[in-house]
Amino acid sequence: MLVIETDESVLELDRRILYRSTRLHGCEALEYRHHRAHEEPLLAIPDALAWCWQRGGPWKARAKDFVADIKTV
């Protein structure tokens, strides 16, 4: 089960990409749902980590163990 935070501006794009990617990689049993943040409390975790990272200093140090990879775009 994959839960994605709902963003109305990219909802249709999310669906198209997920549909195409799951078929391409043979993951036909993957179930995914879009939820709002208040519907799935675990969606707050990435936001909290991003806030800590951006804040820097001791906050960034606390978040470091949870960061596996950084990609600059």
C-alpha positions as CSV (number, residue, x, y, z in Angstrom):
1,M,0.0,0.0,0.0
2,L,1.4,3.4,-1.1
3,V,-0.2,6.5,0.4
4,I,0.5,9.8,-1.4
5,E,-0.5,13.2,0.0
6,T,-3.2,14.7,-2.2
7,D,-2.2,17.7,-4.2
8,E,-5.1,18.6,-6.5
9,S,-2.7,20.4,-8.9
10,V,-0.9,17.1,-9.8
11,L,-3.5,14.5,-9.0
12,E,-4.2,13.4,-12.5
13,L,-0.4,13.4,-13.3
14,D,0.2,11.2,-10.2
15,R,-2.4,8.7,-11.4
16,R,-1.1,8.5,-15.0
17,I,2.5,8.1,-13.8
18,L,1.6,5.5,-11.2
19,Y,-0.6,3.5,-13.6
20,R,2.1,3.5,-16.3
21,S,5.0,2.7,-13.9
22,T,3.3,-0.1,-12.1
23,R,2.4,-1.8,-15.4
24,L,5.9,-1.2,-16.8
25,H,7.6,-2.8,-13.8
26,G,5.0,-5.6,-13.3
27,C,3.7,-4.3,-10.0
28,E,0.1,-4.9,-10.8
29,A,-0.8,-5.8,-7.2
30,L,0.4,-2.4,-5.9
31,E,-2.4,-0.5,-4.2
32,Y,-2.0,3.2,-3.9
33,R,-4.3,5.9,-2.5
34,H,-4.2,9.7,-2.3
35,H,-5.0,11.1,1.2
36,R,-5.0,14.5,2.8
37,A,-2.5,15.0,5.6
38,H,-5.2,14.9,8.3
39,E,-6.4,11.5,6.9
40,E,-3.0,9.9,7.3
41,P,-0.8,11.2,10.2
42,L,2.3,9.5,8.9
43,L,2.3,12.0,5.9
44,A,3.6,14.6,8.4
45,I,6.9,12.8,8.9
46,P,8.6,13.9,5.6
47,D,7.4,17.5,6.2
48,A,8.9,17.5,9.7
49,L,12.2,16.1,8.5
50,A,12.4,18.6,5.6
51,W,11.7,21.4,8.1
52,C,14.5,20.2,10.4
53,W,16.9,19.9,7.5
54,Q,16.1,23.4,6.2
55,R,16.3,24.9,9.7
56,G,19.9,23.7,10.0
57,G,22.1,23.6,13.1
58,P,20.9,21.2,15.8
59,W,17.7,20.5,14.0
60,K,19.5,19.2,10.9
61,A,21.8,17.1,13.1
62,R,18.7,15.5,14.6
63,A,17.3,14.6,11.2
64,K,20.5,13.3,9.6
65,D,20.0,9.7,10.7
66,F,16.7,9.6,8.7
67,V,18.2,11.0,5.5
68,A,19.5,8.3,3.1
69,D,20.1,10.4,0.0
70,I,20.1,14.0,-1.1
71,K,19.4,15.1,-4.7
72,T,19.9,18.7,-5.8
73,V,17.5,19.8,-8.5
